[in-house]
Amino acid sequence: MPREYFVCHSCGERVECSGKERPCEVLNGWLMVSLWKGAETVEHHNFCCVTCLKGWADAQLPQVPNVFLKAFEKGEE
C-alpha cells in the first residue's frame, strides 16, 4: 500500500498515513489551509497546531518597522 506523508508547513513535524488509516484519523487536531493564488491556482498548507498556523499567518502580513513606530513615541525630537 502506498504511504502518504503530511508535513507541518511551519515546524516540519511529519506524520505518515498508511493505506489502512484514513487521513482524518491520523491528522486529528491538525489544521489545513487552502490559499487561493489566482484562477485554478491553490496552495494547500498543513499545520500541526494553532501556534504553527498563527506563526505562518503572522509572517504573511507586512510588518511596520520598529524604527518607524519609535519615531512617534512622546519625548523624542
Secondary structure, 3 states (H helix, E strand, C coil): CCCEEEECCCCCCEEEECCCCCHHHHCCCCEEEEEEEECCEEEEEEECCHHHHHHHHHHHCCCCCHHHHHCCCCCCC
